[in-house]
């Protein structure tokens, strides 16, 4: 799989861009703040419908413009698919597949499979549990795009149920009709939550041996790396349970925690409260690992994702965003070895020296120019 064409209109610092790409390695080189990372971000957005840098879409639209357009042409086994995404802050995004409109942007998920390495990856290890949950959900959705609808349904139910709990927390005595309505939302939360839980359990089980292998590649002879999915429903929850079993477990946990939820006005049970626990030996990585160990674990999570996608028959596109500058020699060489065997790799770097020796790449230089709305990025060569 590779991206043959990337087109941008009013995306971040780019007023427009039309870049023809090829299989193999391509590097975008330019000083920080010139817009090279925005190119990688656009491709990641095409793969996941999300940014690795911001939580909302508003910053993706160039200042003063109503919308941004990200267009890609992806080649997979000789077949071309064109995806056009229209990003409008505060509104539902629109998408076209092979120039034909689709009902929701989620329908283009899976066209571009990508794995991103970026300085922000340290948050996978050092950040809050939401970062690790997002890592799981993005990877699961790239592998099985129908999961995007499950995630959207779960988030919608969670918002509704949380609003109801807040309302109930303020009532004394509590209205019987409100409690009946809460029963209905419990059922919806369990239904969608069980499907999301099942996908996460399955993925965590598949990632576990890959993370262990990747960590040994990056840090030979070190403590063994491990990961476990910890559910708010209970640590004794069977990881191999099907959706119906998990639904029943969620309903039981919701019933047991209802009084606490009503008192606090928050939803205490469900996939949104879960954790992907990372360990080195018998210690948690977060709070105990060194900076180098944290980087190795973050890279291991991405390398494991790459291997899982690759095992399904298609090389994902590798996106390496300024990551080599963050790594020591051993980790740079290990990542460069993976990149050397990939069908397409897109690298960003502030200076040519940040690209490892031996990772020969076609190079574009990124610069700046001026238009009526200020500075914009441009490809110089």
Secondary structure, 3 states (H helix, E strand, C coil): CEEEEEEEEEECCEEEEEEECCCEEEEEECCCCCCHHHHHHHHHHHHHCCCCCCCCCHHHECCCCCCEEEEEEEEECCEEEEEEEEECCCCCCEEEECCEECCCHHHHCCCCCEEEEEHHHHHHHHCCHHHHHHHHHHHHHHHCCCHHHHHHHHHHHHHHHHHHHHHHHCCCCCCHHHHHHHHHHHHHHHHHHHHHHHHHHHHHHHHHHHHHHHHHHHCCCCCCEEEEEECCCCCCCCCCCCHHHHHHHHHHHHHHHHHHHHHHCCCCCCHHHCEEEEEECCEECCCCCCHHHHHHHHHHHHHHHHHHHHCCCCCCEEEEECCHHHCCHHHHHHHHHHHHCCCEEEEEECCHHHCCCCCCCEEEEEEEEEECCEEEEEECC
